[in-house]
Amino acid sequence: MTGPEALARLPLDDLHVGANARFGGFAGWNMPITYPLGVLKEHQHTREKAGLFDISHMKLIAVHGEGAAEFLSAACPLDAAALDIGKSKYTFLLADDAGILDDLIVTRLADQRYMVVANAGNAANDIAEFHRRAAGHAVTIEPLDRVFLALQGRLAEAVLEQAGFDVSGLTFMTGGEPAPSIFMTRSGYTGEDGFELGLPERAARALAKRLLADDRVQWIGLAARDSLRLEAGLCLPGHDIDPTLTPVEAGLMWAIAKSIREAGAFVGAGALAKRLADGAKTRRVGLKPEGRQPVRDGAPLLDGEGQIVGRVTSGGFGPSAGHPVAMGYVDRAHPGDAPLFAEVRGQKLPISIHPLPFVPHRYRKG
């Protein structure tokens, strides 16, 4: 096990220590897992009011230059030139065999400037891969040194407005740079309305203190972030998506327009087209265990005859759903209504395929 001394620390680490956070390692970072409020109350507070998350383990990468759109459209399965200024797009960094190296959010900030949000455990590899794919393009790849905060929940807009931000013009998956060195989008990883803000440390420190002075806001840790995103049916890289899986198995082809697939101009296009034509052997599904015992990542899924027909990739208890929730992959040939069991410590626990998300999204789309 990696010791805490080997983990990177968040720029606002002292604020989390002062808030009596309990820390743990995640993707090479010493992350606040819970606060004194506790996972259940942190989860519900985010649903009902506004939760503040320090997500500075993630990486902001500015991509700019006259070849920026051309580069992004070759590096990822998207049409960056067609993206309106101020719009964000969910996309992927795919390997040559169409395996998912990472999922990304790309926001167009200006004619020749984009912002990419990369996941913590993949950021260094993403940056290296971007530099490799940038050969021959007139583009600059610029990893930024920013604190990244997320304010999530039904009261997030009201809280930010009171803190001095005009966010009335933003809807889900839109964003921009409201001030020099400040990046903001209306997006998140909880299924709730909310915002993500990248700022220099000094400005971020001041903003965090200002937000926390509002009694509608509480620090929320990584544990509640995980239960929120799982209820929302959102994938965790390294668990629900990884380089062994393509967007076909993951049920994420909705993020790649048919015209982009047919043009085949991005890395992994040929392999993705073949996988799509051949049909995936497995499919990502929501899973609802019977009873109250959560089923965790790695548990095999068995059919009625005890044959392995899949695996759990994420699992835990869903406080808003009121029951255990999970995601995983099941053989496509396995009928959705056929008996299914999760094997946990030698026991077969009944589990059923459940529609995603477990809790409806509450994004502000208009």
C-alpha positions in Angstrom: 0.0 0.0 0.0 1.2 3.5 -0.8 2.0 5.5 2.2 0.6 9.0 2.7 4.1 10.5 2.4 4.2 9.4 -1.3 0.8 11.0 -2.1 0.5 14.4 -3.7 -1.3 16.9 -1.6 -4.0 19.3 -2.8 -3.1 23.0 -2.8 -5.9 23.7 -0.2 -4.9 20.7 1.9 -4.6 22.9 5.0 -8.3 23.9 4.7 -9.3 20.3 4.6 -7.1 19.5 7.7 -8.8 22.5 9.4 -12.2 21.1 8.5 -11.2 17.8 10.2 -11.4 15.8 7.0 -10.5 12.1 7.0 -8.0 11.5 4.2 -7.2 8.6 2.0 -5.2 7.8 -1.2 -6.9 8.1 -4.6 -5.1 8.2 -8.0 -1.8 9.2 -6.3 -3.4 12.0 -4.2 -4.1 12.5 -0.5 -7.8 13.2 -0.8 -10.4 14.2 1.8 -12.7 11.1 1.9 -15.2 12.4 4.5 -15.7 15.3 6.9 -17.4 15.2 10.4 -20.8 15.5 8.7 -20.4 11.9 7.5 -20.9 10.3 4.1 -24.7 9.9 4.4 -25.3 13.5 5.4 -22.8 14.8 2.9 -24.6 13.0 0.2 -28.0 14.3 1.2 -26.7 17.8 1.8 -25.5 17.9 -1.8 -28.9 16.7 -3.1 -30.8 19.2 -0.9 -28.5 22.3 -0.7 -25.0 22.8 -2.1 -21.9 20.7 -1.6 -18.3 22.0 -2.2 -15.8 19.5 -3.6 -12.1 20.0 -4.0 -11.4 18.2 -7.3 -7.9 19.6 -7.8 -6.6 16.1 -8.4 -8.1 16.5 -11.9 -6.2 18.4 -14.6 -7.1 21.4 -16.7 -5.3 21.4 -20.1 -5.5 24.5 -22.4 -5.3 23.7 -26.1 -4.8 26.7 -28.3 -3.4 27.7 -31.7 -4.7 27.9 -35.3 -4.6 24.1 -35.5 -6.4 23.5 -32.2 -9.7 22.4 -33.6 -8.0 20.2 -36.2 -5.8 18.6 -33.5 -8.7 17.8 -31.1 -10.8 16.4 -33.9 -8.0 14.0 -34.8 -7.0 13.2 -31.2 -10.6 12.6 -30.0 -13.9 11.5 -31.6 -15.5 14.9 -31.9 -15.9 17.8 -34.3 -14.1 20.5 -32.4 -14.6 23.1 -35.1 -18.4 22.6 -35.0 -18.5 23.2 -31.2 -20.0 26.7 -30.5 -18.0 29.0 -28.3 -19.1 28.5 -24.7 -20.2 24.9 -25.3 -18.8 21.8 -23.6 -18.7 18.3 -25.0 -18.2 14.9 -23.4 -15.7 12.8 -25.4 -12.9 10.3 -25.1 -9.2 9.7 -25.6 -9.2 6.4 -27.4 -6.3 4.0 -28.1 -5.6 2.7 -31.6 -7.8 -0.3 -30.7 -10.6 2.0 -29.5 -10.0 1.2 -25.9 -10.9 4.1 -23.6 -7.8 5.7 -22.2 -9.8 8.4 -20.6 -13.1 10.3 -20.8 -12.8 14.1 -21.1 -14.8 17.3 -21.1 -13.8 19.7 -23.9 -15.0 23.3 -23.7 -14.6 25.8 -26.6 -13.5 29.2 -25.1 -12.6 31.1 -28.3 -12.0 30.5 -32.0 -8.6 28.9 -31.4 -8.8 28.1 -27.7 -10.2 25.1 -25.9 -10.1 23.7 -22.3 -9.8 20.0 -21.6 -10.6 18.4 -18.2 -8.8 15.2 -17.7 -9.2 12.6 -14.9 -6.6 12.4 -12.1 -5.2 9.0 -12.6 -4.9 9.5 -16.3 -3.8 13.1 -16.6 0.0 12.5 -17.0 -0.6 9.9 -19.7 -3.3 12.1 -21.4 -0.8 15.0 -21.6 1.9 12.8 -23.0 -0.5 11.3 -25.5 -1.8 14.8 -26.5 1.8 15.9 -27.2 2.4 12.8 -29.3 -0.8 13.3 -31.3 0.0 17.0 -31.7 2.8 16.3 -34.2 2.1 18.1 -37.4 -0.5 20.4 -35.9 -0.1 24.1 -35.2 -1.2 23.7 -31.6 0.0 24.3 -28.0 -0.8 21.9 -25.3 -0.6 23.7 -21.9 -1.3 21.9 -18.6 -2.5 24.6 -16.1 -1.6 25.0 -12.5 -5.1 25.5 -11.0 -7.2 24.7 -8.0 -10.3 23.0 -9.3 -13.5 23.3 -7.2 -17.0 21.9 -7.8 -20.2 23.4 -6.2 -23.0 20.9 -6.7 -26.6 20.8 -5.7 -30.0 22.4 -6.2 -29.0 25.6 -4.4 -25.6 25.9 -6.2 -26.7 28.7 -8.6 -28.2 30.8 -5.8 -25.0 30.4 -3.7 -22.7 31.4 -6.5 -24.9 34.4 -7.4 -24.7 35.6 -3.8 -20.9 35.1 -4.0 -20.7 37.5 -6.9 -20.8 35.2 -10.0 -23.3 35.9 -12.7 -24.2 32.4 -13.9 -27.7 33.1 -15.2 -26.6 32.7 -18.8 -25.0 29.2 -18.2 -26.9 26.0 -18.8 -25.8 22.4 -18.5 -22.5 21.8 -20.5 -21.7 25.4 -21.1 -18.8 27.5 -19.8 -16.1 30.0 -20.3 -13.5 32.2 -18.7 -15.5 34.9 -16.8 -12.2 36.6 -15.7 -8.5 36.1 -16.5 -7.2 32.7 -15.3 -10.7 31.6 -14.1 -12.5 28.8 -15.9 -16.1 27.9 -15.1 -18.6 25.4 -16.5 -22.1 24.4 -15.5 -21.4 20.7 -15.1 -20.4 18.1 -12.6 -20.2 14.5 -11.5 -23.2 14.2 -9.1 -26.3 14.2 -11.4 -27.3 17.5 -9.7 -27.1 21.0 -11.1 -23.8 22.6 -10.4 -20.6 24.2 -11.4 -16.9 23.5 -11.7 -14.4 26.3 -11.3 -10.6 26.4 -12.0 -8.8 29.2 -10.3 -5.3 30.2 -9.2 -4.6 29.1 -5.6 -5.0 32.5 -3.9 -8.3 33.2 -5.6 -9.5 29.6 -5.0 -8.7 29.9 -1.3 -10.6 33.1 -1.0 -13.6 31.7 -2.9 -13.7 28.5 -0.8 -13.8 30.5 2.4 -16.5 32.8 1.0 -18.7 29.9 -0.1 -18.2 28.0 3.2 -19.4 31.1 5.1 -22.8 30.5 3.5 -24.7 28.1 5.8 -26.1 26.3 2.7 -22.6 25.0 1.8 -20.6 22.2 3.3 -17.4 20.5 2.3 -18.1 17.1 0.7 -15.6 14.3 0.5 -14.7 11.7 -2.1 -16.9 9.0 -0.6 -20.1 11.0 -1.1 -18.9 12.1 -4.5 -18.7 8.4 -5.4 -22.2 7.5 -4.1 -23.6 10.6 -5.9 -22.0 9.7 -9.3 -23.0 6.0 -8.9 -26.7 6.9 -8.3 -26.4 9.1 -11.4 -25.0 6.2 -13.5 -21.8 8.0 -14.3 -18.6 6.0 -15.1 -15.5 6.0 -12.9 -12.4 5.7 -15.0 -10.3 2.6 -14.1 -13.4 0.8 -12.9 -16.4 1.3 -15.2 -14.3 2.3 -18.2 -10.7 1.4 -19.0 -8.5 0.6 -22.0 -9.9 -2.9 -22.3 -13.3 -1.4 -23.0 -14.6 0.6 -26.0 -17.5 3.1 -26.0 -19.6 0.3 -27.6 -19.5 -2.0 -24.5 -19.7 1.0 -22.2 -23.0 2.2 -23.8 -21.4 5.6 -24.5 -21.8 5.7 -28.3 -24.3 8.5 -27.8 -21.3 10.8 -27.2 -20.0 10.2 -30.8 -22.1 11.5 -33.6 -22.8 9.2 -36.5 -21.2 11.7 -38.9 -18.0 11.7 -36.8 -17.9 7.9 -36.8 -18.4 7.7 -40.5 -15.7 10.3 -41.3 -13.3 8.1 -39.3 -10.8 10.9 -38.8 -9.9 10.2 -35.2 -7.5 7.8 -33.5 -9.2 4.5 -33.0 -11.9 5.1 -35.6 -11.3 2.0 -37.6 -11.3 -0.3 -34.6 -14.4 1.4 -33.2 -16.3 0.9 -36.5 -15.3 -2.8 -36.5 -16.4 -3.2 -32.9 -19.7 -1.5 -33.7 -20.3 -3.7 -36.7 -19.4 -6.9 -35.0 -21.4 -6.1 -31.9 -20.0 -6.0 -28.3 -20.0 -9.2 -26.3 -20.8 -7.4 -23.1 -22.8 -4.4 -22.1 -22.7 -2.0 -19.1 -25.7 -2.1 -16.9 -27.1 -0.8 -13.7 -27.4 -3.4 -11.0 -29.7 -3.6 -7.9 -28.7 -6.1 -5.2 -31.6 -7.6 -3.3 -31.6 -6.8 0.4 -29.3 -4.2 2.1 -25.8 -5.6 1.5 -23.8 -3.6 -1.0 -21.9 -5.4 -3.7 -18.5 -4.1 -4.5 -16.2 -3.7 -7.5 -14.7 -7.0 -8.7 -17.6 -9.3 -7.6 -18.3 -11.9 -10.3 -21.8 -12.1 -11.8 -23.2 -15.6 -12.1 -26.2 -16.9 -14.0 -28.7 -19.4 -12.5 -26.4 -22.3 -13.3 -23.4 -20.7 -11.6 -21.6 -19.7 -14.8 -19.8 -16.4 -14.8 -21.6 -14.0 -17.1 -20.2 -10.6 -16.0 -18.6 -8.6 -13.2 -19.4 -5.7 -11.0 -17.2 -2.6 -11.7 -18.7 -0.1 -9.1 -20.9 -0.7 -6.1 -22.1 0.8 -2.8 -25.1 2.0 -1.0 -27.3 4.7 -2.6 -28.6 7.0 0.1 -31.1 8.8 -2.2 -32.1 5.5 -3.9 -32.6 3.9 -0.5 -30.9 0.6 -1.5 -27.6 -0.7 -2.7 -26.6 0.3 -6.2 -24.0 -1.0 -8.6 -22.8 -1.0 -12.2 -21.1 -3.7 -14.1 -20.8 -5.6 -17.4 -23.0 -8.5 -18.3 -22.7 -10.8 -21.4 -24.9 -9.5 -24.1 -26.4 -13.0 -24.5 -27.6 -13.0 -20.9 -31.4 -12.3 -20.9 -32.2 -9.2 -18.8 -34.9 -11.0 -16.9 -32.9 -14.2 -16.3 -31.7 -15.0 -12.7 -28.4 -13.2 -11.8 -26.3 -13.4 -8.7 -23.2 -11.6 -7.4 -20.7 -13.8 -5.7 -19.5 -12.2 -2.4 -17.2 -14.1 -0.1 -18.4 -17.4 -1.5 -22.1 -16.5 -1.2 -24.5 -16.0 -4.2 -26.5 -12.8 -3.6 -29.5 -12.2 -5.9 -29.0 -9.1 -8.0 -31.1 -7.7 -10.9 -30.4 -5.5 -13.9 -31.7 -2.0 -13.2 -32.1 1.1 -15.6 -29.6 3.9 -15.2 -29.6 6.3 -13.6 -30.9 5.2 -10.2 -31.8 8.8 -9.3 -33.0 11.2 -12.0 -30.5 13.9 -13.2 -31.4 17.4 -12.3 -29.2 19.3 -14.7 -30.2 22.9 -15.7 -30.7 22.5 -19.4 -32.7 25.6 -20.2 
